[in-house]
Amino acid sequence: MVSYADIAVKGSVQNVQNLAQTAFASNGFTVKWENPTKGKAEKGSKGMNIAFGALSQYYGVEFEIFPGQDAAVLRLVKANTGLAGGVWGVMKVSKQFNELADTIAAWFQQQGVLQGVNKK
């Protein structure tokens, strides 16, 4: 199973910050920045997910921007395993993470700044 995805993007860290903020928000996520290059995007209720397991949706993705020369890498990391929902919850979280990584990469592609994607 994939535990993180690196999305290589042309441009400055600030440009990647703005694009990531917009991409997450357009997919229904609330973004909380820990510092200028690190944060967490969340969707749904963690408390409801703990109470009702797979019947209630909570999804969290931690992310970090690694600056490079004329580019940056946006690393997405699963913030929850889905264990509260049992085997079905784990499979659902893995599927959602892959879909989100693909959606964020497609967003950067539409902006003309995507350099590549590496999932591990």
PDB file as gemmi writes it, atoms N, CA and C in Angstrom:
CRYST1    1.000    1.000    1.000  90.00  90.00  90.00 P 1                      
ATOM      1  N   MET A   1       0.826  -1.186   0.000  1.00  0.00           N  
ATOM      2  CA  MET A   1       0.000   0.000   0.000  1.00  0.00           C  
ATOM      3  C   MET A   1       0.872   1.252   0.000  1.00  0.00           C  
ATOM      4  N   VAL A   2       0.379   2.260  -0.636  1.00  0.00           N  
ATOM      5  CA  VAL A   2       1.092   3.529  -0.724  1.00  0.00           C  
ATOM      6  C   VAL A   2       0.956   4.270   0.604  1.00  0.00           C  
ATOM      7  N   SER A   3       2.085   4.770   1.139  1.00  0.00           N  
ATOM      8  CA  SER A   3       2.021   5.538   2.386  1.00  0.00           C  
ATOM      9  C   SER A   3       2.286   7.025   2.159  1.00  0.00           C  
ATOM     10  N   TYR A   4       2.952   7.341   1.034  1.00  0.00           N  
ATOM     11  CA  TYR A   4       3.122   8.754   0.706  1.00  0.00           C  
ATOM     12  C   TYR A   4       3.267   8.933  -0.798  1.00  0.00           C  
ATOM     13  N   ALA A   5       3.067  10.178  -1.230  1.00  0.00           N  
ATOM     14  CA  ALA A   5       3.216  10.517  -2.643  1.00  0.00           C  
ATOM     15  C   ALA A   5       4.007  11.809  -2.742  1.00  0.00           C  
ATOM     16  N   ASP A   6       5.032  11.808  -3.577  1.00  0.00           N  
ATOM     17  CA  ASP A   6       5.806  13.014  -3.858  1.00  0.00           C  
ATOM     18  C   ASP A   6       5.356  13.571  -5.197  1.00  0.00           C  
ATOM     19  N   ILE A   7       4.953  14.840  -5.190  1.00  0.00           N  
ATOM     20  CA  ILE A   7       4.507  15.509  -6.406  1.00  0.00           C  
ATOM     21  C   ILE A   7       5.499  16.627  -6.689  1.00  0.00           C  
ATOM     22  N   ALA A   8       6.277  16.464  -7.768  1.00  0.00           N  
ATOM     23  CA  ALA A   8       7.288  17.460  -8.142  1.00  0.00           C  
ATOM     24  C   ALA A   8       6.615  18.556  -8.970  1.00  0.00           C  
ATOM     25  N   VAL A   9       6.895  19.804  -8.579  1.00  0.00           N  
ATOM     26  CA  VAL A   9       6.212  20.946  -9.162  1.00  0.00           C  
ATOM     27  C   VAL A   9       7.214  22.047  -9.505  1.00  0.00           C  
ATOM     28  N   LYS A  10       7.065  22.648 -10.698  1.00  0.00           N  
ATOM     29  CA  LYS A  10       7.880  23.809 -11.070  1.00  0.00           C  
ATOM     30  C   LYS A  10       7.379  25.028 -10.306  1.00  0.00           C  
ATOM     31  N   GLY A  11       8.312  25.864  -9.864  1.00  0.00           N  
ATOM     32  CA  GLY A  11       7.928  27.105  -9.222  1.00  0.00           C  
ATOM     33  C   GLY A  11       8.450  27.223  -7.803  1.00  0.00           C  
ATOM     34  N   SER A  12       8.158  28.365  -7.209  1.00  0.00           N  
ATOM     35  CA  SER A  12       8.629  28.671  -5.857  1.00  0.00           C  
ATOM     36  C   SER A  12       7.781  27.954  -4.807  1.00  0.00           C  
ATOM     37  N   VAL A  13       8.302  27.916  -3.594  1.00  0.00           N  
ATOM     38  CA  VAL A  13       7.564  27.335  -2.475  1.00  0.00           C  
ATOM     39  C   VAL A  13       6.242  28.079  -2.286  1.00  0.00           C  
ATOM     40  N   GLN A  14       6.282  29.401  -2.394  1.00  0.00           N  
ATOM     41  CA  GLN A  14       5.062  30.193  -2.218  1.00  0.00           C  
ATOM     42  C   GLN A  14       4.016  29.834  -3.272  1.00  0.00           C  
ATOM     43  N   ASN A  15       4.439  29.620  -4.508  1.00  0.00           N  
ATOM     44  CA  ASN A  15       3.517  29.224  -5.568  1.00  0.00           C  
ATOM     45  C   ASN A  15       2.905  27.856  -5.259  1.00  0.00           C  
ATOM     46  N   VAL A  16       3.734  26.922  -4.798  1.00  0.00           N  
ATOM     47  CA  VAL A  16       3.244  25.585  -4.448  1.00  0.00           C  
ATOM     48  C   VAL A  16       2.281  25.676  -3.261  1.00  0.00           C  
ATOM     49  N   GLN A  17       2.580  26.537  -2.282  1.00  0.00           N  
ATOM     50  CA  GLN A  17       1.674  26.743  -1.140  1.00  0.00           C  
ATOM     51  C   GLN A  17       0.293  27.169  -1.631  1.00  0.00           C  
ATOM     52  N   ASN A  18       0.273  28.185  -2.482  1.00  0.00           N  
ATOM     53  CA  ASN A  18      -0.996  28.720  -2.982  1.00  0.00           C  
ATOM     54  C   ASN A  18      -1.769  27.682  -3.787  1.00  0.00           C  
ATOM     55  N   LEU A  19      -1.070  26.969  -4.665  1.00  0.00           N  
ATOM     56  CA  LEU A  19      -1.733  25.953  -5.480  1.00  0.00           C  
ATOM     57  C   LEU A  19      -2.237  24.790  -4.628  1.00  0.00           C  
ATOM     58  N   ALA A  20      -1.444  24.361  -3.646  1.00  0.00           N  
ATOM     59  CA  ALA A  20      -1.862  23.264  -2.768  1.00  0.00           C  
ATOM     60  C   ALA A  20      -3.089  23.677  -1.952  1.00  0.00           C  
ATOM     61  N   GLN A  21      -3.074  24.885  -1.414  1.00  0.00           N  
ATOM     62  CA  GLN A  21      -4.214  25.400  -0.646  1.00  0.00           C  
ATOM     63  C   GLN A  21      -5.479  25.354  -1.499  1.00  0.00           C  
ATOM     64  N   THR A  22      -5.390  25.843  -2.720  1.00  0.00           N  
ATOM     65  CA  THR A  22      -6.541  25.869  -3.623  1.00  0.00           C  
ATOM     66  C   THR A  22      -6.987  24.466  -4.005  1.00  0.00           C  
ATOM     67  N   ALA A  23      -6.035  23.589  -4.309  1.00  0.00           N  
ATOM     68  CA  ALA A  23      -6.366  22.219  -4.713  1.00  0.00           C  
ATOM     69  C   ALA A  23      -7.065  21.469  -3.583  1.00  0.00           C  
ATOM     70  N   PHE A  24      -6.553  21.573  -2.362  1.00  0.00           N  
ATOM     71  CA  PHE A  24      -7.197  20.898  -1.232  1.00  0.00           C  
ATOM     72  C   PHE A  24      -8.591  21.470  -0.986  1.00  0.00           C  
ATOM     73  N   ALA A  25      -8.701  22.803  -0.965  1.00  0.00           N  
ATOM     74  CA  ALA A  25      -9.992  23.445  -0.696  1.00  0.00           C  
ATOM     75  C   ALA A  25     -11.032  23.065  -1.745  1.00  0.00           C  
ATOM     76  N   SER A  26     -10.625  22.977  -3.003  1.00  0.00           N  
ATOM     77  CA  SER A  26     -11.579  22.626  -4.059  1.00  0.00           C  
ATOM     78  C   SER A  26     -12.052  21.179  -3.950  1.00  0.00           C  
ATOM     79  N   ASN A  27     -11.356  20.372  -3.150  1.00  0.00           N  
ATOM     80  CA  ASN A  27     -11.756  18.987  -2.913  1.00  0.00           C  
ATOM     81  C   ASN A  27     -12.409  18.808  -1.537  1.00  0.00           C  
ATOM     82  N   GLY A  28     -12.798  19.928  -0.913  1.00  0.00           N  
ATOM     83  CA  GLY A  28     -13.543  19.872   0.337  1.00  0.00           C  
ATOM     84  C   GLY A  28     -12.714  19.748   1.601  1.00  0.00           C  
ATOM     85  N   PHE A  29     -11.410  19.970   1.506  1.00  0.00           N  
ATOM     86  CA  PHE A  29     -10.529  19.852   2.662  1.00  0.00           C  
ATOM     87  C   PHE A  29     -10.318  21.208   3.320  1.00  0.00           C  
ATOM     88  N   THR A  30     -10.163  21.196   4.634  1.00  0.00           N  
ATOM     89  CA  THR A  30      -9.748  22.366   5.394  1.00  0.00           C  
ATOM     90  C   THR A  30      -8.248  22.231   5.618  1.00  0.00           C  
ATOM     91  N   VAL A  31      -7.507  23.290   5.334  1.00  0.00           N  
ATOM     92  CA  VAL A  31      -6.049  23.241   5.446  1.00  0.00           C  
ATOM     93  C   VAL A  31      -5.599  24.028   6.666  1.00  0.00           C  
ATOM     94  N   LYS A  32      -4.740  23.393   7.462  1.00  0.00           N  
ATOM     95  CA  LYS A  32      -4.130  24.054   8.621  1.00  0.00           C  
ATOM     96  C   LYS A  32      -2.623  24.010   8.419  1.00  0.00           C  
ATOM     97  N   TRP A  33      -2.010  25.191   8.354  1.00  0.00           N  
ATOM     98  CA  TRP A  33      -0.561  25.283   8.151  1.00  0.00           C  
ATOM     99  C   TRP A  33       0.139  25.280   9.501  1.00  0.00           C  
ATOM    100  N   GLU A  34       1.100  24.379   9.674  1.00  0.00           N  
ATOM    101  CA  GLU A  34       1.930  24.322  10.878  1.00  0.00           C  
ATOM    102  C   GLU A  34       3.055  25.348  10.775  1.00  0.00           C  
ATOM    103  N   ASN A  35       3.606  25.487   9.590  1.00  0.00           N  
ATOM    104  CA  ASN A  35       4.616  26.490   9.259  1.00  0.00           C  
ATOM    105  C   ASN A  35       4.525  26.709   7.748  1.00  0.00           C  
ATOM    106  N   PRO A  36       5.352  27.573   7.152  1.00  0.00           N  
ATOM    107  CA  PRO A  36       5.203  27.873   5.726  1.00  0.00           C  
ATOM    108  C   PRO A  36       5.355  26.685   4.768  1.00  0.00           C  
ATOM    109  N   THR A  37       5.944  25.583   5.229  1.00  0.00           N  
ATOM    110  CA  THR A  37       6.136  24.458   4.314  1.00  0.00           C  
ATOM    111  C   THR A  37       5.500  23.155   4.801  1.00  0.00           C  
ATOM    112  N   LYS A  38       4.747  23.219   5.883  1.00  0.00           N  
ATOM    113  CA  LYS A  38       4.193  21.983   6.444  1.00  0.00           C  
ATOM    114  C   LYS A  38       2.785  22.227   6.968  1.00  0.00           C  
ATOM    115  N   GLY A  39       1.904  21.243   6.741  1.00  0.00           N  
ATOM    116  CA  GLY A  39       0.542  21.398   7.227  1.00  0.00           C  
ATOM    117  C   GLY A  39      -0.244  20.111   7.150  1.00  0.00           C  
ATOM    118  N   LYS A  40      -1.547  20.263   7.362  1.00  0.00           N  
ATOM    119  CA  LYS A  40      -2.447  19.115   7.334  1.00  0.00           C  
ATOM    120  C   LYS A  40      -3.752  19.542   6.679  1.00  0.00           C  
ATOM    121  N   ALA A  41      -4.264  18.683   5.816  1.00  0.00           N  
ATOM    122  CA  ALA A  41      -5.555  18.906   5.179  1.00  0.00           C  
ATOM    123  C   ALA A  41      -6.522  17.862   5.728  1.00  0.00           C  
ATOM    124  N   GLU A  42      -7.697  18.315   6.177  1.00  0.00           N  
ATOM    125  CA  GLU A  42      -8.666  17.408   6.785  1.00  0.00           C  
ATOM    126  C   GLU A  42     -10.050  17.589   6.177  1.00  0.00           C  
ATOM    127  N   LYS A  43     -10.781  16.473   6.168  1.00  0.00           N  
ATOM    128  CA  LYS A  43     -12.137  16.462   5.633  1.00  0.00           C  
ATOM    129  C   LYS A  43     -12.965  15.535   6.514  1.00  0.00           C  
ATOM    130  N   GLY A  44     -14.113  16.001   6.986  1.00  0.00           N  
ATOM    131  CA  GLY A  44     -14.965  15.168   7.827  1.00  0.00           C  
ATOM    132  C   GLY A  44     -14.675  15.368   9.301  1.00  0.00           C  
ATOM    133  N   SER A  45     -15.260  14.498  10.114  1.00  0.00           N  
ATOM    134  CA  SER A  45     -15.153  14.610  11.566  1.00  0.00           C  
ATOM    135  C   SER A  45     -14.399  13.427  12.153  1.00  0.00           C  
ATOM    136  N   LYS A  46     -13.293  13.723  12.827  1.00  0.00           N  
ATOM    137  CA  LYS A  46     -12.502  12.669  13.472  1.00  0.00           C  
ATOM    138  C   LYS A  46     -13.298  12.022  14.606  1.00  0.00           C  
ATOM    139  N   GLY A  47     -14.011  12.817  15.395  1.00  0.00           N  
ATOM    140  CA  GLY A  47     -14.803  12.290  16.504  1.00  0.00           C  
ATOM    141  C   GLY A  47     -15.902  11.357  16.032  1.00  0.00           C  
ATOM    142  N   MET A  48     -16.604  11.743  14.969  1.00  0.00           N  
ATOM    143  CA  MET A  48     -17.666  10.889  14.426  1.00  0.00           C  
ATOM    144  C   MET A  48     -17.078   9.608  13.857  1.00  0.00           C  
ATOM    145  N   ASN A  49     -15.893   9.706  13.261  1.00  0.00           N  
ATOM    146  CA  ASN A  49     -15.252   8.522  12.696  1.00  0.00           C  
ATOM    147  C   ASN A  49     -14.880   7.538  13.793  1.00  0.00           C  
ATOM    148  N   ILE A  50     -14.398   8.049  14.924  1.00  0.00           N  
ATOM    149  CA  ILE A  50     -14.051   7.175  16.048  1.00  0.00           C  
ATOM    150  C   ILE A  50     -15.322   6.516  16.600  1.00  0.00           C  
ATOM    151  N   ALA A  51     -16.400   7.294  16.696  1.00  0.00           N  
ATOM    152  CA  ALA A  51     -17.650   6.770  17.251  1.00  0.00           C  
ATOM    153  C   ALA A  51     -18.345   5.774  16.325  1.00  0.00           C  
ATOM    154  N   PHE A  52     -18.327   6.061  15.020  1.00  0.00           N  
ATOM    155  CA  PHE A  52     -19.106   5.247  14.087  1.00  0.00           C  
ATOM    156  C   PHE A  52     -18.275   4.463  13.085  1.00  0.00           C  
ATOM    157  N   GLY A  53     -16.951   4.543  13.201  1.00  0.00           N  
ATOM    158  CA  GLY A  53     -16.072   3.757  12.329  1.00  0.00           C  
ATOM    159  C   GLY A  53     -16.271   4.077  10.864  1.00  0.00           C  
ATOM    160  N   ALA A  54     -16.365   3.033  10.045  1.00  0.00           N  
ATOM    161  CA  ALA A  54     -16.437   3.189   8.593  1.00  0.00           C  
ATOM    162  C   ALA A  54     -17.707   3.896   8.136  1.00  0.00           C  
ATOM    163  N   LEU A  55     -18.719   3.994   9.012  1.00  0.00           N  
ATOM    164  CA  LEU A  55     -19.967   4.645   8.625  1.00  0.00           C  
ATOM    165  C   LEU A  55     -19.839   6.165   8.570  1.00  0.00           C  
ATOM    166  N   SER A  56     -18.830   6.711   9.228  1.00  0.00           N  
ATOM    167  CA  SER A  56     -18.619   8.153   9.247  1.00  0.00           C  
ATOM    168  C   SER A  56     -17.261   8.463   8.637  1.00  0.00           C  
ATOM    169  N   GLN A  57     -17.229   9.460   7.797  1.00  0.00           N  
ATOM    170  CA  GLN A  57     -16.003   9.738   7.070  1.00  0.00           C  
ATOM    171  C   GLN A  57     -15.156  10.816   7.728  1.00  0.00           C  
ATOM    172  N   TYR A  58     -13.904  10.484   7.941  1.00  0.00           N  
ATOM    173  CA  TYR A  58     -12.877  11.459   8.301  1.00  0.00           C  
ATOM    174  C   TYR A  58     -11.659  11.099   7.471  1.00  0.00           C  
ATOM    175  N   TYR A  59     -11.036  12.111   6.913  1.00  0.00           N  
ATOM    176  CA  TYR A  59      -9.854  11.846   6.123  1.00  0.00           C  
ATOM    177  C   TYR A  59      -8.848  12.958   6.358  1.00  0.00           C  
ATOM    178  N   GLY A  60      -7.629  12.588   6.710  1.00  0.00           N  
ATOM    179  CA  GLY A  60      -6.576  13.562   6.946  1.00  0.00           C  
ATOM    180  C   GLY A  60      -5.337  13.243   6.132  1.00  0.00           C  
ATOM    181  N   VAL A  61      -4.714  14.291   5.612  1.00  0.00           N  
ATOM    182  CA  VAL A  61      -3.480  14.149   4.847  1.00  0.00           C  
ATOM    183  C   VAL A  61      -2.494  15.183   5.365  1.00  0.00           C  
ATOM    184  N   GLU A  62      -1.344  14.713   5.817  1.00  0.00           N  
ATOM    185  CA  GLU A  62      -0.273  15.630   6.187  1.00  0.00           C  
ATOM    186  C   GLU A  62       0.533  15.914   4.933  1.00  0.00           C  
ATOM    187  N   PHE A  63       1.079  17.102   4.849  1.00  0.00           N  
ATOM    188  CA  PHE A  63       1.873  17.436   3.667  1.00  0.00           C  
ATOM    189  C   PHE A  63       3.040  18.326   4.048  1.00  0.00           C  
ATOM    190  N   GLU A  64       4.064  18.266   3.218  1.00  0.00           N  
ATOM    191  CA  GLU A  64       5.247  19.102   3.413  1.00  0.00           C  
ATOM    192  C   GLU A  64       5.791  19.477   2.046  1.00  0.00           C  
ATOM    193  N   ILE A  65       6.281  20.699   1.941  1.00  0.00           N  
ATOM    194  CA  ILE A  65       6.871  21.190   0.698  1.00  0.00           C  
ATOM    195  C   ILE A  65       8.379  21.239   0.885  1.00  0.00           C  
ATOM    196  N   PHE A  66       9.093  20.533   0.012  1.00  0.00           N  
ATOM    197  CA  PHE A  66      10.556  20.522   0.036  1.00  0.00           C  
ATOM    198  C   PHE A  66      11.051  21.384  -1.118  1.00  0.00           C  
ATOM    199  N   PRO A  67      11.705  22.532  -0.822  1.00  0.00           N  
ATOM    200  CA  PRO A  67      12.166  23.413  -1.887  1.00  0.00           C  
ATOM    201  C   PRO A  67      13.356  22.840  -2.645  1.00  0.00           C  
ATOM    202  N   GLY A  68      13.413  23.163  -3.917  1.00  0.00           N  
ATOM    203  CA  GLY A  68      14.539  22.802  -4.769  1.00  0.00           C  
ATOM    204  C   GLY A  68      14.873  23.997  -5.637  1.00  0.00           C  
ATOM    205  N   GLN A  69      15.749  23.801  -6.599  1.00  0.00           N  
ATOM    206  CA  GLN A  69      16.119  24.897  -7.489  1.00  0.00           C  
ATOM    207  C   GLN A  69      15.063  25.029  -8.578  1.00  0.00           C  
ATOM    208  N   ASP A  70      14.350  26.146  -8.588  1.00  0.00           N  
ATOM    209  CA  ASP A  70      13.276  26.430  -9.546  1.00  0.00           C  
ATOM    210  C   ASP A  70      12.140  25.416  -9.488  1.00  0.00           C  
ATOM    211  N   ALA A  71      12.034  24.674  -8.396  1.00  0.00           N  
ATOM    212  CA  ALA A  71      10.989  23.668  -8.256  1.00  0.00           C  
ATOM    213  C   ALA A  71      10.823  23.318  -6.780  1.00  0.00           C  
ATOM    214  N   ALA A  72       9.838  22.492  -6.506  1.00  0.00           N  
ATOM    215  CA  ALA A  72       9.603  22.011  -5.141  1.00  0.00           C  
ATOM    216  C   ALA A  72       8.908  20.662  -5.229  1.00  0.00           C  
ATOM    217  N   VAL A  73       8.982  19.914  -4.141  1.00  0.00           N  
ATOM    218  CA  VAL A  73       8.270  18.639  -4.055  1.00  0.00           C  
ATOM    219  C   VAL A  73       7.233  18.767  -2.948  1.00  0.00           C  
ATOM    220  N   LEU A  74       5.991  18.489  -3.296  1.00  0.00           N  
ATOM    221  CA  LEU A  74       4.906  18.445  -2.323  1.00  0.00           C  
ATOM    222  C   LEU A  74       4.724  16.983  -1.933  1.00  0.00           C  
ATOM    223  N   ARG A  75       5.046  16.661  -0.676  1.00  0.00           N  
ATOM    224  CA  ARG A  75       4.892  15.281  -0.195  1.00  0.00           C  
ATOM    225  C   ARG A  75       3.573  15.173   0.571  1.00  0.00           C  
ATOM    226  N   LEU A  76       2.724  14.258   0.127  1.00  0.00           N  
ATOM    227  CA  LEU A  76       1.475  13.950   0.804  1.00  0.00           C  
ATOM    228  C   LEU A  76       1.673  12.669   1.600  1.00  0.00           C  
ATOM    229  N   VAL A  77       1.262  12.674   2.868  1.00  0.00           N  
ATOM    230  CA  VAL A  77       1.421  11.506   3.740  1.00  0.00           C  
ATOM    231  C   VAL A  77       0.072  11.203   4.389  1.00  0.00           C  
ATOM    232  N   LYS A  78      -0.333   9.935   4.366  1.00  0.00           N  
ATOM    233  CA  LYS A  78      -1.589   9.546   5.013  1.00  0.00           C  
ATOM    234  C   LYS A  78      -1.516   9.892   6.496  1.00  0.00           C  
ATOM    235  N   ALA A  79      -2.502  10.635   6.993  1.00  0.00           N  
ATOM    236  CA  ALA A  79      -2.520  11.029   8.401  1.00  0.00           C  
ATOM    237  C   ALA A  79      -3.336  10.066   9.252  1.00  0.00           C  
ATOM    238  N   ASN A  80      -4.100   9.201   8.616  1.00  0.00           N  
ATOM    239  CA  ASN A  80      -4.844   8.192   9.364  1.00  0.00           C  
ATOM    240  C   ASN A  80      -4.831   6.887   8.580  1.00  0.00           C  
ATOM    241  N   THR A  81      -4.988   5.791   9.301  1.00  0.00           N  
ATOM    242  CA  THR A  81      -4.889   4.467   8.676  1.00  0.00           C  
ATOM    243  C   THR A  81      -6.231   3.891   8.282  1.00  0.00           C  
ATOM    244  N   GLY A  82      -7.294   4.359   8.907  1.00  0.00           N  
ATOM    245  CA  GLY A  82      -8.608   3.791   8.649  1.00  0.00           C  
ATOM    246  C   GLY A  82      -8.940   2.609   9.541  1.00  0.00           C  
ATOM    247  N   LEU A  83      -8.062   2.298  10.502  1.00  0.00           N  
ATOM    248  CA  LEU A  83      -8.277   1.135  11.368  1.00  0.00           C  
ATOM    249  C   LEU A  83      -9.578   1.204  12.160  1.00  0.00           C  
ATOM    250  N   ALA A  84     -10.059   2.405  12.449  1.00  0.00           N  
ATOM    251  CA  ALA A  84     -11.323   2.527  13.187  1.00  0.00           C  
ATOM    252  C   ALA A  84     -12.472   1.896  12.410  1.00  0.00           C  
ATOM    253  N   GLY A  85     -12.330   1.806  11.096  1.00  0.00           N  
ATOM    254  CA  GLY A  85     -13.363   1.207  10.253  1.00  0.00           C  
ATOM    255  C   GLY A  85     -13.078  -0.236   9.892  1.00  0.00           C  
ATOM    256  N   GLY A  86     -12.091  -0.844  10.549  1.00  0.00           N  
ATOM    257  CA  GLY A  86     -11.756  -2.236  10.254  1.00  0.00           C  
ATOM    258  C   GLY A  86     -11.060  -2.379   8.908  1.00  0.00           C  
ATOM    259  N   VAL A  87     -11.079  -3.590   8.375  1.00  0.00           N  
ATOM    260  CA  VAL A  87     -10.424  -3.866   7.089  1.00  0.00           C  
ATOM    261  C   VAL A  87     -11.010  -2.986   5.995  1.00  0.00           C  
ATOM    262  N   TRP A  88     -12.334  -2.833   6.008  1.00  0.00           N  
ATOM    263  CA  TRP A  88     -12.984  -2.005   4.998  1.00  0.00           C  
ATOM    264  C   TRP A  88     -12.499  -0.559   5.102  1.00  0.00           C  
ATOM    265  N   GLY A  89     -12.335  -0.066   6.329  1.00  0.00           N  
ATOM    266  CA  GLY A  89     -11.855   1.296   6.545  1.00  0.00           C  
ATOM    267  C   GLY A  89     -10.439   1.495   6.043  1.00  0.00           C  
ATOM    268  N   VAL A  90      -9.558   0.512   6.277  1.00  0.00           N  
ATOM    269  CA  VAL A  90      -8.169   0.589   5.800  1.00  0.00           C  
ATOM    270  C   VAL A  90      -8.141   0.642   4.276  1.00  0.00           C  
ATOM    271  N   MET A  91      -8.933  -0.219   3.641  1.00  0.00           N  
ATOM    272  CA  MET A  91      -8.973  -0.242   2.173  1.00  0.00           C  
ATOM    273  C   MET A  91      -9.532   1.067   1.621  1.00  0.00           C  
ATOM    274  N   LYS A  92     -10.546   1.601   2.292  1.00  0.00           N  
ATOM    275  CA  LYS A  92     -11.165   2.851   1.852  1.00  0.00           C  
ATOM    276  C   LYS A  92     -10.174   4.016   1.944  1.00  0.00           C  
ATOM    277  N   VAL A  93      -9.440   4.092   3.058  1.00  0.00           N  
ATOM    278  CA  VAL A  93      -8.457   5.170   3.239  1.00  0.00           C  
ATOM    279  C   VAL A  93      -7.356   5.070   2.187  1.00  0.00           C  
ATOM    280  N   SER A  94      -6.882   3.858   1.906  1.00  0.00           N  
ATOM    281  CA  SER A  94      -5.838   3.677   0.891  1.00  0.00           C  
ATOM    282  C   SER A  94      -6.331   4.119  -0.481  1.00  0.00           C  
ATOM    283  N   LYS A  95      -7.554   3.736  -0.812  1.00  0.00           N  
ATOM    284  CA  LYS A  95      -8.130   4.125  -2.104  1.00  0.00           C  
ATOM    285  C   LYS A  95      -8.287   5.648  -2.181  1.00  0.00           C  
ATOM    286  N   GLN A  96      -8.798   6.250  -1.108  1.00  0.00           N  
ATOM    287  CA  GLN A  96      -8.981   7.703  -1.082  1.00  0.00           C  
ATOM    288  C   GLN A  96      -7.649   8.434  -1.203  1.00  0.00           C  
ATOM    289  N   PHE A  97      -6.615   7.916  -0.544  1.00  0.00           N  
ATOM    290  CA  PHE A  97      -5.307   8.564  -0.608  1.00  0.00           C  
ATOM    291  C   PHE A  97      -4.776   8.544  -2.041  1.00  0.00           C  
ATOM    292  N   ASN A  98      -4.863   7.399  -2.700  1.00  0.00           N  
ATOM    293  CA  ASN A  98      -4.410   7.302  -4.090  1.00  0.00           C  
ATOM    294  C   ASN A  98      -5.186   8.245  -4.991  1.00  0.00           C  
ATOM    295  N   GLU A  99      -6.506   8.297  -4.809  1.00  0.00           N  
ATOM    296  CA  GLU A  99      -7.339   9.187  -5.617  1.00  0.00           C  
ATOM    297  C   GLU A  99      -7.000  10.649  -5.358  1.00  0.00           C  
ATOM    298  N   LEU A 100      -6.773  11.002  -4.088  1.00  0.00           N  
ATOM    299  CA  LEU A 100      -6.429  12.387  -3.765  1.00  0.00           C  
ATOM    300  C   LEU A 100      -5.084  12.769  -4.372  1.00  0.00           C  
ATOM    301  N   ALA A 101      -4.087  11.896  -4.251  1.00  0.00           N  
ATOM    302  CA  ALA A 101      -2.771  12.179  -4.840  1.00  0.00           C  
ATOM    303  C   ALA A 101      -2.905  12.393  -6.345  1.00  0.00           C  
ATOM    304  N   ASP A 102      -3.705  11.561  -7.011  1.00  0.00           N  
ATOM    305  CA  ASP A 102      -3.923  11.714  -8.452  1.00  0.00           C  
ATOM    306  C   ASP A 102      -4.649  13.018  -8.768  1.00  0.00           C  
ATOM    307  N   THR A 103      -5.630  13.380  -7.936  1.00  0.00           N  
ATOM    308  CA  THR A 103      -6.389  14.615  -8.142  1.00  0.00           C  
ATOM    309  C   THR A 103      -5.507  15.844  -7.960  1.00  0.00           C  
ATOM    310  N   ILE A 104      -4.684  15.845  -6.915  1.00  0.00           N  
ATOM    311  CA  ILE A 104      -3.777  16.979  -6.671  1.00  0.00           C  
ATOM    312  C   ILE A 104      -2.765  17.084  -7.810  1.00  0.00           C  
ATOM    313  N   ALA A 105      -2.221  15.943  -8.248  1.00  0.00           N  
ATOM    314  CA  ALA A 105      -1.276  15.947  -9.375  1.00  0.00           C  
ATOM    315  C   ALA A 105      -1.954  16.480 -10.633  1.00  0.00           C  
ATOM    316  N   ALA A 106      -3.194  16.079 -10.881  1.00  0.00           N  
ATOM    317  CA  ALA A 106      -3.933  16.566 -12.057  1.00  0.00           C  
ATOM    318  C   ALA A 106      -4.149  18.075 -11.965  1.00  0.00           C  
ATOM    319  N   TRP A 107      -4.384  18.575 -10.752  1.00  0.00           N  
ATOM    320  CA  TRP A 107      -4.553  20.016 -10.549  1.00  0.00           C  
ATOM    321  C   TRP A 107      -3.280  20.759 -10.968  1.00  0.00           C  
ATOM    322  N   PHE A 108      -2.124  20.251 -10.512  1.00  0.00           N  
ATOM    323  CA  PHE A 108      -0.851  20.873 -10.892  1.00  0.00           C  
ATOM    324  C   PHE A 108      -0.610  20.744 -12.398  1.00  0.00           C  
ATOM    325  N   GLN A 109      -1.024  19.624 -12.982  1.00  0.00           N  
ATOM    326  CA  GLN A 109      -0.885  19.426 -14.434  1.00  0.00           C  
ATOM    327  C   GLN A 109      -1.698  20.479 -15.186  1.00  0.00           C  
ATOM    328  N   GLN A 110      -2.928  20.726 -14.730  1.00  0.00           N  
ATOM    329  CA  GLN A 110      -3.783  21.737 -15.357  1.00  0.00           C  
ATOM    330  C   GLN A 110      -3.160  23.124 -15.284  1.00  0.00           C  
ATOM    331  N   GLN A 111      -2.401  23.374 -14.232  1.00  0.00           N  
ATOM    332  CA  GLN A 111      -1.745  24.672 -14.067  1.00  0.00           C  
ATOM    333  C   GLN A 111      -0.447  24.755 -14.870  1.00  0.00           C  
ATOM    334  N   GLY A 112      -0.045  23.628 -15.458  1.00  0.00           N  
ATOM    335  CA  GLY A 112       1.167  23.594 -16.279  1.00  0.00           C  
ATOM    336  C   GLY A 112       2.461  23.541 -15.494  1.00  0.00           C  
ATOM    337  N   VAL A 113       2.401  23.094 -14.227  1.00  0.00           N  
ATOM    338  CA  VAL A 113       3.607  23.100 -13.398  1.00  0.00           C  
ATOM    339  C   VAL A 113       4.038  21.712 -12.911  1.00  0.00           C  
ATOM    340  N   LEU A 114       3.284  20.669 -13.232  1.00  0.00           N  
ATOM    341  CA  LEU A 114       3.620  19.322 -12.767  1.00  0.00           C  
ATOM    342  C   LEU A 114       4.867  18.802 -13.461  1.00  0.00           C  
ATOM    343  N   GLN A 115       5.813  18.284 -12.658  1.00  0.00           N  
ATOM    344  CA  GLN A 115       7.018  17.672 -13.212  1.00  0.00           C  
ATOM    345  C   GLN A 115       6.992  16.158 -13.085  1.00  0.00           C  
ATOM    346  N   GLY A 116       6.273  15.634 -12.107  1.00  0.00           N  
ATOM    347  CA  GLY A 116       6.197  14.188 -11.946  1.00  0.00           C  
ATOM    348  C   GLY A 116       5.588  13.795 -10.617  1.00  0.00           C  
ATOM    349  N   VAL A 117       5.220  12.504 -10.513  1.00  0.00           N  
ATOM    350  CA  VAL A 117       4.617  11.953  -9.301  1.00  0.00           C  
ATOM    351  C   VAL A 117       5.320  10.648  -8.965  1.00  0.00           C  
ATOM    352  N   ASN A 118       5.629  10.467  -7.686  1.00  0.00           N  
ATOM    353  CA  ASN A 118       6.258   9.236  -7.216  1.00  0.00           C  
ATOM    354  C   ASN A 118       5.522   8.781  -5.960  1.00  0.00           C  
ATOM    355  N   LYS A 119       4.880   7.608  -6.032  1.00  0.00           N  
ATOM    356  CA  LYS A 119       4.147   7.071  -4.877  1.00  0.00           C  
ATOM    357  C   LYS A 119       4.933   5.926  -4.269  1.00  0.00           C  
ATOM    358  N   LYS A 120       4.999   5.915  -2.935  1.00  0.00           N  
ATOM    359  CA  LYS A 120       5.707   4.834  -2.224  1.00  0.00           C  
ATOM    360  C   LYS A 120       4.908   4.381  -1.029  1.00  0.00           C  
TER     361      LYS A 120                                                      
END                                                                             
